[in-house]
Amino acid sequence: MNKNYKLTIQYDGTRYKGWQSQKNTDVTIQGKLNAVFSQLEGKEVELQGSGRTDAGVHAAGQTANVHLSVDMTIPQILAYVNHYLPEDIGVIDMEEVSERFHARLSAKRKTYVYRIFNSSAPNVFERKWMYTIPESLNLSAMEQAAAYLEGTHDFAAFCTNRSKKKSTVRTIYQIEITRKEQEVAIRITGNGFLHNMVRIIVGTLVEVGSGKRKPEEAAAILKSEKRENAGITMPAKGLTLWKVDY
């Protein structure tokens, strides 16, 4: 009997060319998962992810769904797939869901976290998951800029590879900026994100925090709808897909 399963997946994206499987390489997260689940099922299956993460981006709570007919319990399936997956990808939770559940189409909101190591010291142990910025950052200025970006707006200025056919309007529910010792974490929750949107928002906020821009410029950037007016695209390694809500 064919069943639909929701999976919660973690991965270190350092060595992968992103989530989405590609014909010319097998070094993708989806590609590795498809291969192991297909081996389990005895025929080709394909996981549907909640969305694509780019090359080098990590996940603490990516979700996907897959249809399986194999006669095994969930603990047995988890034991099998985690045995055969590489050690930088893990399925940490699995549950049977309704046939109608789709990891991408059913998603209501997503949370990403961008982690910055805000110090001139070497970051030996977490260098793969945090981006280092040695200069001091003004968090209150960053929070003022972030407030302009919360709510429903056209985020055309904050994306790359924009499609003329697709809407660039999105809703950001919250941008939370916190500091703990040398780490500055920027947590962004929204109903969906455009290509590189989180990394460009963070790049803009960092430019505000380092004094290169004024907080109120964020409103003008939104209004302009032009990518060249926003900040840099931050490197992928600082970004983690934290969770997906349904």
C-alpha positions in Angstrom: 0.0 0.0 0.0 1.4 3.4 -1.0 1.8 5.8 1.9 2.8 9.5 2.0 5.5 10.4 4.5 6.7 13.7 5.8 10.4 13.9 6.5 12.4 16.4 8.6 16.0 16.6 7.3 19.2 18.1 8.5 22.3 18.7 6.3 25.6 20.4 6.2 25.5 22.0 2.8 29.2 22.7 2.6 30.1 20.2 -0.1 26.8 20.1 -2.0 25.7 22.0 -5.1 22.4 22.8 -3.4 19.2 20.9 -2.6 17.8 20.3 -6.1 19.0 17.2 -8.0 20.7 17.9 -11.3 21.4 15.8 -14.3 25.1 16.7 -14.5 26.1 16.0 -10.9 25.1 13.6 -8.1 26.5 16.0 -5.4 23.1 17.4 -4.3 21.0 16.8 -1.2 17.9 15.7 -3.1 20.0 13.5 -5.3 21.6 11.7 -2.3 18.2 11.2 -0.7 16.4 10.1 -3.9 19.2 7.4 -4.4 18.8 6.0 -0.9 15.0 6.0 -0.8 14.9 4.5 -4.3 17.2 1.7 -3.2 14.9 1.1 -0.2 11.7 1.1 -2.4 13.3 -1.1 -5.1 12.2 1.4 -7.8 12.8 5.1 -8.5 11.1 7.6 -6.1 11.6 11.3 -5.8 11.3 13.4 -2.7 9.5 16.7 -2.9 11.3 19.3 -0.8 9.7 22.4 0.9 12.0 24.5 -1.3 15.5 24.7 -2.9 18.4 25.7 -0.8 21.4 27.0 -2.7 24.9 25.5 -2.9 26.6 25.7 0.5 23.4 26.5 2.5 22.6 24.3 5.5 19.4 23.0 7.0 18.4 22.2 10.6 14.7 21.6 9.6 14.2 21.1 5.9 11.1 19.1 5.2 10.2 16.8 2.3 7.6 14.2 1.5 7.9 10.9 -0.3 5.5 8.1 -1.3 6.6 4.6 -0.3 4.9 1.2 -0.6 7.7 -0.7 1.3 6.4 -2.9 4.2 8.5 -1.4 7.0 7.9 0.5 10.2 9.0 4.2 10.4 11.9 3.3 12.8 13.0 0.6 10.4 12.9 3.1 7.4 14.8 5.7 9.4 17.5 3.2 10.5 17.9 2.1 6.8 18.1 5.5 5.2 20.4 7.0 7.9 22.7 4.0 7.6 23.2 4.6 3.8 23.1 8.4 3.7 26.4 10.3 4.0 27.2 11.5 7.5 26.5 15.2 6.6 22.8 14.4 5.7 20.3 13.0 8.2 16.6 12.3 8.3 15.8 13.2 11.9 12.0 12.6 11.9 9.4 10.9 9.8 5.6 10.6 10.0 2.8 9.3 7.9 0.7 12.2 6.5 -2.4 12.5 4.3 -2.2 11.8 0.6 -2.8 15.5 -0.1 0.2 16.7 1.9 2.9 18.3 -0.3 6.1 19.6 1.4 6.3 22.8 -0.8 2.6 23.5 -1.6 1.4 22.9 1.9 4.0 25.1 3.6 2.7 28.1 5.5 5.9 29.8 6.7 9.7 29.3 6.8 12.4 30.5 9.1 16.0 31.0 8.1 18.8 31.9 10.4 22.0 33.7 9.2 24.9 33.3 11.7 27.7 35.8 11.9 30.9 35.4 13.9 31.5 39.0 14.9 35.1 38.9 16.0 38.6 39.3 14.7 39.7 36.0 16.3 39.8 32.8 14.2 36.6 30.7 14.3 38.2 27.3 14.2 35.3 25.0 15.1 32.3 26.7 13.4 33.9 28.3 10.4 31.8 26.2 8.0 28.5 27.4 9.4 29.2 31.1 10.3 30.5 34.0 8.2 33.1 36.1 10.0 32.8 39.9 10.2 35.6 41.4 12.3 34.2 45.0 12.5 31.7 45.9 15.2 28.0 45.9 14.2 25.4 48.4 15.5 22.5 46.0 16.2 20.0 48.8 17.1 20.6 50.4 13.7 20.1 46.9 12.1 16.9 46.4 14.0 15.6 49.8 12.8 16.3 48.9 9.2 14.8 45.4 9.6 11.5 47.0 10.8 11.0 48.6 7.4 11.2 45.1 5.8 8.6 43.4 8.0 5.2 43.1 6.6 3.9 42.5 3.0 6.1 44.1 0.3 7.4 43.7 -3.2 10.9 42.3 -2.6 12.1 42.7 -6.2 15.1 44.6 -5.0 16.1 41.7 -2.7 16.3 38.9 -5.2 18.4 37.7 -8.1 17.2 35.8 -11.2 13.8 37.3 -10.9 11.2 36.0 -13.3 9.0 38.5 -15.1 6.0 36.0 -14.8 6.2 35.4 -11.1 5.2 37.8 -8.3 7.9 39.2 -6.1 5.5 40.1 -3.3 6.2 38.3 0.0 5.3 38.7 3.6 8.0 38.8 6.3 6.4 38.1 9.7 9.5 38.8 11.8 13.2 39.7 11.7 14.9 39.0 15.0 18.6 40.1 15.6 20.4 38.7 18.6 23.9 38.7 20.0 25.3 36.0 22.2 29.0 36.5 22.9 30.7 36.6 19.5 27.8 35.4 17.5 25.2 37.7 15.9 22.2 35.7 14.6 19.6 37.1 12.2 16.4 35.1 12.2 13.9 35.8 9.4 10.4 34.2 9.2 8.2 34.7 6.1 5.6 33.0 4.0 8.1 32.3 1.3 11.4 33.6 -0.1 12.7 34.6 -3.5 16.1 33.5 -4.8 18.9 34.8 -2.5 16.3 37.0 -0.7 17.5 36.2 2.8 21.2 36.6 2.0 20.5 40.0 0.3 18.4 41.2 3.3 21.2 40.2 5.6 23.8 41.9 3.4 21.8 45.1 3.5 21.4 44.9 7.3 25.1 44.3 7.8 25.9 47.4 5.7 23.6 49.3 8.0 25.2 47.8 11.1 28.7 48.7 9.9 27.7 52.3 9.2 27.8 52.2 5.3 24.0 52.8 5.1 21.4 54.5 7.2 18.5 52.4 8.6 15.8 54.3 6.7 17.5 53.4 3.3 15.8 50.0 3.7 12.4 51.6 2.8 13.8 53.4 -0.3 15.4 50.1 -1.5 12.1 48.3 -1.2 10.4 51.1 -3.1 13.0 51.1 -5.9 12.4 47.4 -6.8 16.0 47.4 -8.1 18.5 44.8 -7.0 21.5 47.2 -7.5 20.2 49.4 -4.7 20.3 46.7 -2.0 23.3 45.3 -0.2 25.6 42.5 -1.0 24.5 38.9 -1.3 26.1 37.3 1.9 28.1 34.0 1.5 26.0 30.8 1.6 27.8 29.2 4.5 26.3 31.5 7.2 22.7 30.5 6.2 20.6 27.7 7.6 17.0 26.8 6.8 15.8 26.5 10.4 12.2 25.2 10.2 9.2 25.0 8.0 5.7 25.4 9.5 2.5 23.9 8.1 
